[in-house]
Amino acid sequence: MRRSCKKEGAIMSKSNVTPQDTTERNRETSEARAELLRRAEAQGVKPFTSLEDFAGDPELTADFDVDEFLQMVRETRHTPSSRSLS
């Protein structure tokens, strides 16, 4: 059920969200997250658990040029992959 109300000249809309809807969404999200983690683990992928994990190993990334990488992505964005299914 949707209701509209006016507040200081603006029209606001309210949707009724039941606790069951929220609970169901939270359950589905938790299940999807757990499945994703299971798949990642099976492939040997370690999920990031903190912002520091994004930094990577300084010894391996010291020579990495982000601008050069982004330029390469821009140049090859529309080039079909050799693994393309066309």
Number of C-alpha atoms within 10 A of each C-alpha: 6 7 9 10 11 9 8 7 7 8 9 11 10 10 9 9 9 9 9 9 11 11 11 12 12 12 12 12 12 12 12 12 12 12 12 13 15 13 12 13 12 10 9 9 11 11 11 9 8 8 7 8 11 9 9 10 9 9 7 8 10 9 8 10 9 9 9 10 11 11 11 11 12 11 10 11 10 8 9 10 10 7 6 6 6 6
